[in-house]
Amino acid sequence: MKVIKDSVHDHIRVDGVARDLLDTPEVQRLRRINQLGTVSFVYPSANHTRFEHSLGVYHLACKALENLDIDGQQADRVQAAALLHDVGHGPFSHNLESLTYRETGRYHDDVHDLLADGAVGDVLRAHDLEPERVAGLIAGEGRFGQVVSGELDVDRMDYLVRDAHHTGVPYGTIDHERLLRELAFVDGELVLAEGNVQAAESLLVARALMNPTVYSHSVARISKAMLRRAAERLLEQTETDAGTLQRMDDADLLVALRSSEPTSEFSRRLDERDLFKRAVWAEIDDVPGGVIESDHEEVRAFEREIADVADIDPKHVIIDVPRRPSMTESTTRVMVNGEVRPLGQQSPLVAALRAAQYSQWRLGVYCPDEMREPVGHAAVDVLGLDIDGALVSEVRDGVDTTLDRFME
């Protein structure tokens, strides 16, 4: 047994298959993957890694299994899946996932090939665990996959508390001890036992508050978009392929960006925090549905057109279109009067939080600071945004600054 001191859960005991997995190259690589990607540009102390998060998820999985009276080989499978659930992440965590998915067809939780071979596969088989079944749990398959990847998963319980702790914000606090204690299986579904609607709401509220404050902070989004564009140029204009990119750690990627002429300017800007600025920051009701639903190639075409109208190099324009607002946590299942109900059906908070999420949605168009005015005007015209009236009136009045939703 190994005991590890953790900043969130205090002491974590690692034993059995997890102890043997701990020192595999695949797990140790997670020490070099930042948990929150580019969020440290906003919160300097947000430098925690996927490694410590994985330890936390393993720790909470052990507690959940104990409370659910699950032991033996099935418990070993879930514990292994909990520790390994992030080994498929590329550099800077989720920041480049959309890019690598387009090229490889794999998200970070598709780890069947990664677990089948190498040191991880050897350890799993030495403990009579089938790598394929452990990979299935990581993907959320089956009854016990819900513990690792689902609406009530231990992954979410750890990252909310851990991310809040390391950023210093007070919004991610949840009563994970109670959540773990009240988990139960009902007809194969993982639910919260009777009388725990408020505990389920705490997950919902924590995620809803952390999203605009941390995960989707405007500076984090700008730096993420710049990193993604740099990585895209790396794949397009060098010999690096998406499979290689997925297996890099943060340092590997930064070195590759600094060493490549097509990406060196983006690398310099990220190194020096000389970030692009918001030329447009548009609410969802001001953006045509066709723009919101645009695929990657359509967005790139919009960027080229905006650059052409603004008479600048296309590399200086980045459009950042978030997905339509969604709230996965609202499908969390709770027992109410002996009946399993989705939280969205039971809690009046869900509708209010959905409305808040809708109002917080923003489309961003980013460019160097000195180019904001021409890029902003061009973007409004090219994208058909419903904010041109405000711009026209301000230009006519000779106002140098613009509305907050238009420029930073």
C-alpha positions in Angstrom: 0.0 0.0 0.0 1.1 3.6 -0.7 -0.3 6.6 1.1 -0.2 9.9 -0.8 -0.9 13.4 0.7 -3.4 15.2 -1.4 -4.3 18.9 -1.3 -8.1 18.2 -1.5 -8.7 14.8 0.1 -5.8 14.8 2.6 -4.4 11.2 2.6 -5.2 8.8 -0.3 -4.4 5.1 0.1 -3.5 3.4 -3.1 -3.4 -0.4 -3.1 -3.8 -3.4 -5.3 -4.1 -2.9 -9.1 -4.1 0.9 -8.7 -0.8 0.8 -6.9 0.8 -1.2 -9.7 -0.8 1.2 -12.3 0.5 4.3 -10.6 4.1 4.1 -11.9 3.2 3.1 -15.5 4.4 5.6 -18.1 0.8 6.2 -19.2 -0.3 7.3 -15.7 2.9 9.2 -14.9 2.5 11.2 -18.2 -0.6 12.8 -16.5 1.8 14.7 -14.2 2.7 16.8 -17.3 -0.9 17.5 -18.4 -2.4 20.6 -16.9 -5.9 19.9 -15.6 -7.4 23.2 -16.7 -5.4 23.9 -19.8 -5.1 27.6 -20.4 -7.1 28.7 -17.3 -3.9 29.6 -15.6 -3.7 32.7 -17.8 -6.6 33.9 -15.6 -5.9 32.1 -12.3 -2.2 31.8 -11.8 -2.5 29.1 -9.2 -4.5 26.8 -11.5 -1.5 24.6 -12.2 -2.8 21.3 -10.9 -2.5 18.3 -13.1 -4.5 15.4 -14.5 -2.3 13.1 -12.3 -3.6 14.5 -9.0 -7.1 14.7 -10.3 -6.9 11.0 -11.3 -5.8 10.1 -7.8 -8.8 12.0 -6.4 -11.2 10.2 -8.7 -9.7 6.9 -7.6 -10.1 7.9 -4.0 -13.7 8.8 -4.4 -14.4 5.7 -6.5 -13.1 3.6 -3.6 -15.5 5.3 -1.2 -18.4 5.0 -3.6 -17.7 1.2 -4.0 -17.5 0.8 -0.2 -20.9 2.5 0.3 -22.4 0.5 -2.6 -21.0 -2.8 -1.0 -19.1 -3.6 -4.2 -15.9 -5.6 -3.7 -13.8 -8.3 -5.4 -12.9 -8.2 -9.1 -15.6 -5.8 -10.0 -14.3 -3.2 -7.5 -10.8 -3.7 -8.9 -12.1 -3.0 -12.4 -13.8 0.2 -11.3 -10.8 1.4 -9.3 -8.5 0.8 -12.3 -10.9 2.7 -14.6 -11.1 5.6 -12.1 -7.3 5.9 -12.0 -6.9 5.5 -15.8 -9.9 7.5 -16.9 -7.8 10.4 -18.2 -4.9 8.6 -19.8 -6.4 9.3 -23.2 -6.1 13.1 -22.8 -3.9 15.1 -25.1 -1.8 18.1 -24.1 -3.6 20.9 -22.3 -6.5 18.5 -21.5 -9.8 19.4 -23.4 -8.3 22.4 -25.2 -7.3 20.4 -28.3 -9.9 17.6 -28.2 -12.1 18.9 -30.9 -9.1 19.2 -33.2 -7.7 15.7 -32.6 -11.1 14.2 -32.8 -11.6 15.5 -36.3 -8.4 13.8 -37.3 -8.5 10.6 -35.4 -12.2 10.0 -34.6 -11.3 9.4 -30.9 -12.2 11.4 -27.8 -10.1 11.2 -24.6 -12.3 8.4 -23.1 -11.8 6.1 -26.1 -8.8 4.2 -24.7 -9.4 0.7 -25.8 -6.1 0.6 -27.9 -4.2 2.4 -25.2 -5.1 0.0 -22.5 -4.6 -3.1 -24.6 -0.9 -2.8 -25.0 2.1 -1.6 -23.0 2.7 -1.4 -19.3 -1.0 -0.6 -18.5 -2.2 -3.7 -20.3 0.4 -5.9 -18.6 -0.6 -4.7 -15.2 -4.3 -5.2 -15.8 -3.8 -8.7 -17.1 -1.5 -9.5 -14.2 -4.5 -8.7 -11.9 -6.8 -10.9 -14.1 -8.6 -7.8 -15.4 -9.5 -7.5 -19.1 -8.3 -4.2 -20.6 -11.4 -4.1 -22.9 -13.8 -4.2 -19.9 -11.8 -1.5 -18.0 -11.8 0.7 -21.1 -15.6 0.2 -21.4 -16.0 1.5 -17.8 -14.0 4.6 -18.7 -16.4 5.2 -21.6 -19.3 4.9 -19.1 -20.6 1.5 -20.4 -22.7 -0.7 -18.2 -24.0 -0.5 -14.7 -20.7 0.4 -13.1 -19.5 2.7 -15.8 -21.9 5.2 -14.4 -19.7 5.5 -11.3 -16.7 6.6 -13.5 -18.5 8.5 -16.2 -22.2 9.5 -15.7 -24.3 12.2 -14.2 -23.3 11.2 -10.7 -19.8 10.2 -11.5 -16.8 10.6 -9.2 -14.9 12.4 -11.9 -17.2 15.4 -11.6 -17.2 15.3 -7.8 -13.4 15.6 -7.8 -12.8 18.2 -10.5 -15.4 20.7 -9.2 -13.8 20.7 -5.7 -10.2 20.5 -7.0 -10.6 23.2 -9.6 -12.3 25.6 -7.1 -9.5 24.9 -4.6 -6.7 25.7 -7.0 -8.3 28.7 -8.7 -9.3 30.1 -5.3 -12.9 30.7 -6.3 -15.7 29.8 -3.8 -18.1 28.2 -6.3 -17.2 24.6 -6.7 -18.0 23.5 -3.1 -20.1 20.3 -2.9 -20.9 17.8 -0.2 -19.2 14.9 -2.0 -19.2 12.8 1.2 -23.0 12.9 1.3 -23.3 12.4 -2.4 -21.1 9.2 -2.1 -22.9 8.0 0.9 -26.4 8.3 -0.7 -25.6 6.6 -4.0 -27.7 3.6 -4.8 -28.5 1.3 -7.8 -32.2 1.1 -8.7 -33.0 -1.1 -11.7 -29.4 -0.8 -12.9 -29.4 3.0 -12.7 -27.2 5.0 -10.4 -29.4 7.3 -8.3 -29.4 9.4 -5.2 -31.5 7.9 -2.4 -34.6 9.5 -1.0 -34.3 13.0 0.5 -31.2 14.1 -1.5 -32.7 16.5 -4.1 -30.7 19.4 -2.5 -27.5 17.3 -2.7 -28.1 16.8 -6.4 -28.8 20.5 -6.9 -25.4 21.3 -5.3 -23.7 19.6 -8.2 -25.8 21.5 -10.7 -25.3 24.9 -9.0 -21.5 24.3 -8.6 -21.1 23.4 -12.3 -23.3 26.4 -13.4 -21.2 28.8 -11.3 -17.8 27.4 -12.3 -18.6 27.5 -16.0 -18.6 31.3 -16.6 -16.2 32.1 -13.7 -13.5 29.5 -14.6 -14.1 27.1 -17.5 -15.5 29.7 -20.0 -13.9 32.8 -18.7 -13.2 35.1 -21.7 -9.4 35.1 -21.4 -9.4 31.3 -21.0 -11.5 31.0 -24.1 -9.2 33.3 -26.1 -6.0 31.5 -25.1 -7.7 28.2 -25.7 -8.7 29.3 -29.2 -5.2 30.6 -29.9 -3.6 27.3 -28.7 -6.0 25.3 -30.8 -5.2 27.4 -33.9 -1.5 27.0 -33.3 -1.9 23.2 -33.0 -4.0 23.1 -36.2 -1.3 24.9 -38.1 1.2 22.4 -36.6 -0.7 19.6 -38.2 -1.3 21.4 -41.4 2.2 22.7 -42.1 4.6 20.3 -40.4 5.1 16.5 -40.3 3.3 16.2 -36.9 0.2 14.0 -37.2 -2.9 14.0 -34.9 -2.0 10.6 -33.3 1.4 12.0 -32.3 -0.2 15.2 -31.0 -2.6 13.2 -28.8 0.3 11.5 -27.0 2.3 14.6 -26.4 2.3 16.3 -23.0 2.1 20.0 -22.4 5.9 20.6 -22.7 6.1 18.5 -25.8 3.5 20.7 -27.5 5.0 23.9 -26.4 8.5 22.9 -27.7 6.9 21.8 -31.0 5.1 25.1 -31.4 8.3 27.1 -30.6 10.4 25.1 -33.0 8.1 25.4 -36.0 8.1 28.6 -38.1 4.4 28.4 -39.0 3.5 28.4 -35.2 6.2 30.4 -33.7 4.2 33.7 -33.6 1.3 32.0 -31.7 3.9 30.4 -29.4 5.5 33.7 -28.6 2.1 35.3 -27.9 1.2 32.5 -25.5 4.6 32.5 -23.8 4.3 36.2 -23.2 0.6 36.3 -22.6 0.3 38.7 -25.5 -3.2 37.4 -26.3 -5.7 38.3 -28.9 -8.6 40.6 -27.8 -12.3 40.4 -28.3 -13.5 42.2 -31.5 -17.0 40.8 -31.0 -18.6 39.3 -28.0 -22.2 38.5 -29.1 -25.2 37.1 -27.2 -26.9 34.0 -28.6 -30.0 35.9 -29.7 -27.8 38.2 -31.8 -26.3 35.3 -33.8 -28.0 33.6 -36.7 -28.7 29.9 -36.1 -26.7 29.0 -39.2 -23.6 30.5 -37.6 -24.1 28.7 -34.3 -24.5 25.4 -36.2 -21.5 25.9 -38.5 -19.0 23.1 -38.8 -15.2 23.6 -38.7 -14.8 24.3 -42.4 -17.6 26.8 -42.5 -16.1 28.7 -39.5 -12.8 28.8 -41.2 -14.5 30.2 -44.4 -16.1 32.9 -42.2 -12.7 33.8 -40.8 -11.2 34.1 -44.3 -14.0 36.3 -45.4 -13.8 38.6 -42.3 -10.1 38.9 -42.9 -10.6 39.8 -46.6 -13.2 42.5 -45.7 -10.9 43.9 -43.0 -7.9 43.6 -45.3 -5.7 41.7 -42.9 -4.0 38.3 -42.9 -6.5 35.5 -42.1 -4.2 34.1 -39.4 -5.2 37.2 -37.3 -8.9 36.2 -37.1 -10.3 33.5 -34.9 -14.0 32.8 -34.5 -15.0 31.0 -31.3 -18.5 29.5 -31.5 -19.5 27.5 -28.3 -22.0 24.7 -28.6 -25.6 25.5 -27.7 -26.2 25.6 -23.9 -26.8 22.2 -22.4 -27.0 21.0 -18.8 -26.1 17.3 -18.5 -26.4 17.4 -14.7 -30.1 18.1 -15.0 -30.6 14.4 -15.9 -29.2 13.3 -12.6 -31.7 10.7 -11.1 -33.0 11.1 -7.6 -35.5 9.1 -5.6 -38.6 11.1 -4.7 -41.6 9.4 -2.9 -40.2 6.0 -3.9 -40.0 7.0 -7.6 -36.8 7.6 -9.7 -37.1 11.1 -11.3 -34.7 13.2 -13.3 -33.5 16.2 -11.4 -34.8 18.5 -14.1 -38.3 17.3 -13.5 -38.1 17.7 -9.7 -36.0 20.8 -9.1 -37.3 24.4 -9.9 -33.6 25.5 -9.9 -33.0 23.7 -13.2 -35.1 26.1 -15.3 -33.5 29.2 -13.7 -30.0 27.8 -14.2 -30.8 26.9 -17.8 -31.9 30.5 -18.4 -28.7 31.8 -16.8 -26.6 29.5 -19.0 -28.5 30.8 -22.1 -27.9 34.4 -21.1 -24.2 33.7 -20.5 -23.5 32.2 -24.0 -21.3 34.3 -26.2 -19.8 34.1 -29.7 -16.3 35.5 -29.8 -14.3 36.9 -32.6 -10.7 37.5 -31.6 -7.8 39.3 -33.2 -4.7 41.4 -32.3 -5.6 44.5 -30.3 -4.7 47.0 -33.0 -7.1 45.3 -35.5 -10.2 45.1 -33.3 -12.2 47.9 -35.0 -11.9 46.7 -38.7 -12.3 43.1 -37.6 -15.3 43.9 -35.5 -17.1 45.7 -38.2 -16.3 43.1 -40.8 -17.5 40.3 -38.5 -20.8 41.9 -37.9 -21.4 42.2 -41.6 -20.1 38.7 -42.6 -21.8 36.8 -39.8 -25.0 38.8 -40.0 -25.0 39.7 -36.3 -27.8 41.7 -34.9 -25.6 44.3 -33.2 -24.9 46.6 -36.2 -27.3 49.3 -35.0 -25.3 49.9 -31.9 -22.1 50.1 -33.9 -23.5 52.6 -36.4 -24.7 55.0 -33.8 -21.4 54.9 -31.9 -19.4 55.5 -35.1 -21.7 58.4 -36.0 -21.3 60.0 -32.6 -17.5 59.6 -32.8 -17.3 57.4 -29.7 -13.9 55.6 -29.5 -15.1 52.8 -27.2 -17.7 50.3 -27.9 -20.3 48.3 -26.0 -18.9 45.6 -23.8 -20.7 42.9 -25.8 -18.8 44.2 -28.9 -15.3 44.7 -27.6 -13.3 44.0 -24.5 
